[in-house]
Amino acid sequence: MSIRIATISLTVGLVLGATIFGASYTEAESVFSLSESTEVNADLTHTQQKMTLDSQSLSQLVANTGAGKLIVKGVEGQTQIEVTADIYTDKNSDDVEIELTLNKQGDNAKFVADIQSDGFMEQSPYIDVFITVPATLALDITDGSGAY
């Protein structure tokens, strides 16, 4: 409990300190040397895939994702849906099924990022997804992370 409070206090302090002293959040963050850990288990293989879809005639993005991080960012003036998927699979297993699709269905865009494995692995496979969309595009997201 005290660790969580300290983290919240540090974050609030960074934001308030940046506001009070005129520094940007990034400048304040660099002073405190905060960084997100990007260490990956050595038993995993990493591949990256990028996809785009013109969104000018679309009203909504319907996304179904499985294990892994999901970040969706609305961008003012953007006219495409852009997806970057970082796929992590066990180096010692060929028993992994990956479904990664982005396509148009009527006036919706449908995105699926799912990864399944049949065998036991030391490290479960996952897909980290970063999506940028036009700021006005509606979202319907089902994140199955942690589901069987």
PyMOL commands that set and color helices and strands:
alter all, ss='L'
color gray80, all
select helices_A, chain A and resi 2-21+25-32
alter helices_A, ss='H'
color red, helices_A
select strands_A, chain A and resi 44-54+60-65+70-75+80-90+96-105+108-117+126-134+138-143
alter strands_A, ss='S'
color yellow, strands_A
deselect
rebuild
show_as cartoon
